[in-house]
Amino acid sequence: MLEISFDVMQSAAIAALVAMVGRAVVKRVKFFQTYCIPGVVVAGLVVSFALGILRGANILQVNFDVAVLKEWFMDIFFTGVGLTASWKLMKQGGKVCIGIAITTIGLILGQDILGVILAEVFGMHPLIGIGLGSLSLMGGVGTSSAIAPSYELLGADNAVVMSVMCATFGMVFASLCGGPVAKALIKRHHLHGEDAVETTKEEVTPLNGKSLLSSVCLIIVSAGLGSYIAIAAGKIPMIEFPYFIGCMFGGIIVRNILDAVHVEVRAEELDAFGDICLEIFLGMTMMTIDVTKLAGVIGPFVVIFAAQVVFTCLWAYFITFRTCGSNYDAAVIAAGHIGMGLGNGPNTMANEKAVMAEHGFSHIGWVVYPPFGLLVLDIFNPIFCSVIAEPLTRLLG
């Protein structure tokens, strides 16, 4: 079998090409736009599937040197997430934020409990249940790619490919299910929204090299602070504390210190740099997994995934709606929660926008829920999925 190896720079270049080609494909294929599937996932899956077939046929083995750079991009992305956690902004949401936090954390725990139970039924490692639970469905491809490798080290074979594929299929069903659930709530409770409001207009932030440099340096410095947190937390016995979680805490600390001393944080630039790092990280991840390994566990995968979709829709209908006020805002939030619970941020926004286009605007649903819900999710979910791994393995593995 022919074997080809790429060094660090060559591997990074290929990951960048995967990201660029993926974006070009998504621009031209309506299906991927409709279901908010990232281009890097589309192109990465094609590459990984092709390389998997060639490897399985003993034709070609391709080796990428991505370990160090992949972790760096991942750490920087999660640091950026931490820098969005402003306590001052959280307080502006009022009581509804309490309901959003309760239903978000509740769905995370519910998906994981259901996943572990079904994994046990099929005789699979319990961490596969987490991987087919909130790790992939609430966390998406990024969180799955970050944490699932540690699951494999604990004995959960194929955790990476199963989690990534679950997250990918989840984005499709997130868009399919959100609108119908919200419409059912609106019809049953005779709800209606505010008069039409322009919701699609977005402000354009001009590019400024000096401020962009400051934002990039802020993320890197915050990650450096977080590295010490990760090292210190890693000394706690019986707990696996990932490096990127420490970086995220570094971002949280820096953001709230800056808020306290009234220093402006340019969120748009932080988001842009974080998104770039996420794209490259996902490109490296997607092109190095072997999706052909999913064939051996397709039956249990389908059953667990289907159960999670049904559970998430029922949770949004009965729990999210009541927890967030049992009104029109809550119905819009329910649609967004299905987008968030099965897909990602764009699924959340797309679901809410579709409901509001037909039934009226929701200020709470559109302005408050997406940023706060994603903030709770992005902080709690990776921490929980990481910390629970070793105890769960000792208990049920």
N, C-alpha and C positions, 0 to 999 in steps of 0.2 A: 504494500500500500504506500502510495506517495504521501510524504509528510512535508508540510510547509509551516514555517514559524515566522511570526511577525514580532518585532521588538516593540518597546513602549510607544515610540513616536508613530510607527506604522499602524499599530493597533488603534491609537487615538485617532489617526486620520481616517481609518475605516469606520470607526464609530461615528465620526463627524459626517462622513458620507451617508451612513445609514440614516442619521437624523435629517439630513438635507433631502435625500431621495424620498424619505417618508413624508415629509411636508409637501413635496411636489405631488406625490400620489394622492394625498388627502385632498388637495386643492382641486383635483380632477375627478374624484369619485364621490358622488353625493352620499352614498351609504355611510362612509366613514365620517362625513361631516354631520349627518343626521344623528348618529349615535356617539358623537364626541370622542371618537377613538384617536388617540395621538398618532401622528405619522411615524414616529420612531418605533412605536409598537408594531405597526403594520409592516414596515420594512424590516425590522429586526426579526419578526417571526418568519418572514420569507427566507432571510439569510440563515437563521437557525434551523429551519426545516430542511432547506437544501443541503446544508452541511451535515445535518443528522443522517440524511439518506445516503450521502456519499460516504460517510463514516461507517454506517451500517453495512454498506455494500463492499467495504474494504477497498474503496477506490482512492479516497483522499482524507487525510487527517490534517486539520488546520489548527494551529496553536496561536493564541493571542496572549500577549503580556499586558494584562489590564489590572492586575490585583491592586497595585499601589494607587494608580490614577483613579480607578473606579471608587476606591474608598475615599479619596480626597474629594472628588466631586460630590459623593454622597454626604460627607460630613459638612461641606459648605452649604449644600441645599438645606439640610436640617437646621443648620445655624440660622439661615435666613428665615425659616419657619419660626424659630425662637424669637427672632427680632420683630415679629409681628405681634407678639403677645404683650400688648400694652394694657396694664391694669386700668389706666385712665379711660381707655376706649371701652373696655369691658363694662365699666360701671354705667356707661351711657345707655346700655341696653335695658336696664331696669329688671323688673321681675320676669319678663319673658325670657331673659337669658338663663334664669334658673331652670325654667322648663326645658329650654333647648339643651342645657348641659345634662339634665336628668335623662331625657329621652335619647340623647346621643350616646352617653355612657351606658345606658341600659341596653341599647341595641348592640353595642360592642360586646358586652357580656353575654347577651342572649345568643348572638351568632356563634360565639365561641363555645358556649355550653352545648348548643345543638350540634355543632361540628364535632366536638369531642365525643359526644354520645354516639353519633352515627359512625364515626371512625372506629370506635370500640366495637360496634355492631359488625362492621366489615373486617374486623381483625387488623386494623391499621394502627400505626403509631399515633398516640393521642395528639402529637404536634401537627399531624396532617389535618386534624380537625380544626386546630387554630389557623393553619394555613388556608383551609377552605372556609374559614369563618371571617372574623373581622380583619385579620392580617391582609387578606386579599380584597375582600369586598368593601370594607370601610377604608382600608389603607391604600388600595390601588396597586398598580404595578411597581411604583417606586418603593413603598414600604415593604412589599413582598420581596422585592429584589434585595433590599437591605437586610432583612431579618431572616428570611427563609434559609440562607446558607448555614446559619448557626443551628437551625433545626436539623439539617442533614448531619452536622457534626454530633448531634445528640441521638442519632439513629433513625431519623425520619427520612427514609429513602425517597428521592424524587420530590422533596418538599418544594424546591425552587420552581421546577417546571409546573407542578400542579398549582401552586399559588399564583404564579404569573398567568397561567391560562385561565384560572378562575377569575382573576381580576379583569382579564381581557373580555371574557364572555359577560362578566358582570356589567361592563359599560353598555353593552347592547341592551340587556334586560332593564337596566336602570332607565333608559329612555323609553322603552316599551311600556313599562308599568307605572311610572310616576303620574302621568296625565290621567289615565283611567281611574286610579285610586282617588285622586283629588276631585275629579268630576263626580264620582259616586258620592263623596262626602258633601259636595256643594249641592247636588240634587236632593239628597236625603234631608239635609238641614236647611234647604232653601236659602243659601248664602249668596252674597254678591259683593263685588269689590268696589273700590273707589272709581271715580270717573277716569277716563283714559289719561294716562300720564306718559310723557316721553321717557321710555326706559332704556332705549338702545343707544342714546347719545353718550358718547364717552369723551372725556377731556383728554387732550393730547399733551403729554408732558414733554417740553423741548429737551433735546439732548444737550447736556453740558458736561464737557470733559472733566472739569475740576470737581464738580459735585459727584459725578459718577465715580471718579477715583476715590473720593472720600467714602462713598457707600460701599465700594468693593473692599477697601481697606477696613471699614467697620466690620464687615462680615468676617474677614480673615482674622482680625484681632479678637473678635468675639469667639471664633472657633479656637483660637489659641488659648483663651481663658477657659473655655469649656473642656479643653484637653486635660487640664489639671483636675477638673471635676470628675472626668471619666476615670482618670488614673486613681484618684482617691476612692471613688465609689467602687472601682474594681477590686479593692481590698476587702470589701464586705463579703463575708463567707456566705455560701449557699445561694448567691445571687449572681446571675450573669448580667453585667451592666455594659451595654454596647458603647463604643467610643462615640458614635454619632449622637447618642442621647446626651452625653456630657456636653458636646458642642451645642446642642439645642438649648440646654440649660444656660450655657454661656451667653447665647443670644438673648434669652429671657432676662437675665440679670442686667446685661448691658442696656437693653431697650428701656427697662424701667428706671435705671439710673439716669439715662438721658432724659426721660420724661420728667423726672424729679427736678432736674437742674434746667429744664426748659430748653433743651437742645433739639432742634428739628431733625427728624429722621425722614429721609425721602423714600417712602414706601415703594413707589413705582420703580425706582432704580434697584432697590433690594430685591423686589420681585423679579425684575428682568434678569439680574445676575443669577439669582437662585434658579429660575426656569432654565437658563442656559446650562447650568451645572446638572440639573435634573435630566435634560435632554441627552447630554453626553453620557451621563451615568447609565441611563436606560439603554442607550445605543450599545454600550459595552456589555451590559447585562443580557440584552435580548440576543445579541449575536453569539454569545458564548453558552447559552443553554441548549439542551437537546430536547426539543419538543416531541421527538419520536418516542421518548420514554413514557409519554402519557398513554400510549396504546395499551399497555399492560394493565392499567387501572381505570380504563374508561368507564366501566360499569358503575363502580362506587363513586367515581367523580361526578357522573351525571346525576345520580340519585341525591348526593349531598348538595350539589349545586342547586338542583331543583327545589329541594327542601328549604334551602337558605333564601331563595327568591320568594317563595310563598310566605315564609316566616317574616321576612323584611316588609313585605306588602301589608301583612296583617298587623305588624307592629306599628307601621305608619298610620294605618286606618284607625286602630283602636287606642294606641298609646300616645303616639306623637300628637294626634289631633286633640285629644283631651288634655294632655300635659301642656300644650301651648295655647290653650284658651278656648277650644271648641267653637271657633268662629271662622270667618273667611281667611284671616291671616293664617290660622292654624291649618286650614285646608291647603293653602299654598305651600306652607312649610312642610306638610306631609308629602307633597309632590317632590319638594326639594330634598327631603330626607331620604326618599327612595333613590333619588339620583346620587346622594352622598353615600347611602348605605350599600349600594350595589356598584356604584361607578366612581366618579371623581367630581372635582369642582365644576368643570364645564357641564357635566350631566345635571348637576344641581341647578345651575343657572338656566340651562335649556329647558328643564322641566317646568320651572317656575314661570319662565317667560311664556311658554306655550299655554299654561293655564290662565295667566293674566291677560294674554291677548284675546281670550274668549270671554272671560268673566269679570275683568276689571283689575285695577292695580292694587297691590298690597305693599304698603311702606315697610311694615315689620318683616314680611316675607322676603322682600327684595333687598332691603338695605341692611337689616339687622341679622337675619338668619344666616345667610351664606358665610360672611366673614367670621361670625362668632361660632357657628356650628363647626366650620372647618378648623378653627383654632382649637376648640375642645378636642375634636377628633385627632388632629395632627400631634397634639401633645400627649393625650391620654393613651391612644391606641398603640403607638410604638413602644411606649414605656411598659404598658401592661403585657403586650405580646412578647417583649423581651424578658421581663422579670419572671413571668409565669413559666417560661420554658423548662428550666431545670427542675423546679418543684413538681411540675406536672409529669415530667419524665420519670422522676423518682417514684411518684405515686402510682402512675398507670403504665409507664413504659416497659 
